[in-house]
Amino acid sequence: MFSFNINTQARESAKNEYGYFTATDDKGKKILLIVQNMSHLNVLKSQLENWGVSFASASSGHQAFELLAKETDLNFVFVDINLPEVNGIEVARKIRDKYPNLLIVLLSIVGDENKVKYPGLFNSVLTKPVKYDQFLRLVQEQLKGITNGIEIDQKRKSLLPANFGKIFPLNILLARR
């Protein structure tokens, strides 16, 4: 058997990101995750546990409303667009009607236009698959009270200019026998 160890240290920015959640003003804040897909739920739960953020979870709209009736200390809610029985839009509408001051974050797919179709319903949008840094930033912003309707998606800045294809066209030779 062969094994080895690599001694490393966490990069400074990672320490700072994690440290954000150890601040005393984040203590006692709580999030409701309304997510049916177990793999998505497990990813979100494990991150929140690592950060020490309290949460409750529900896998359907019905279960979410039962929790909302009991949990009066929720700061915001993640609602998955894909829920059984009642979709995430309807769940969000009912939450908004009954709890108008509760922040609602839509967990959606890339290219989904529901934030545009339903203005004012969602405070933010997070696209699947959820990326660690985007989830971290969104949770921090919501817990800190920064609710400017920030949309967090998977779009990244391109390292290439927009006209790269025109500058360097791709020539393909197809040969057939």
Disulfide bonds with the S-S distance in Angstrom:
none
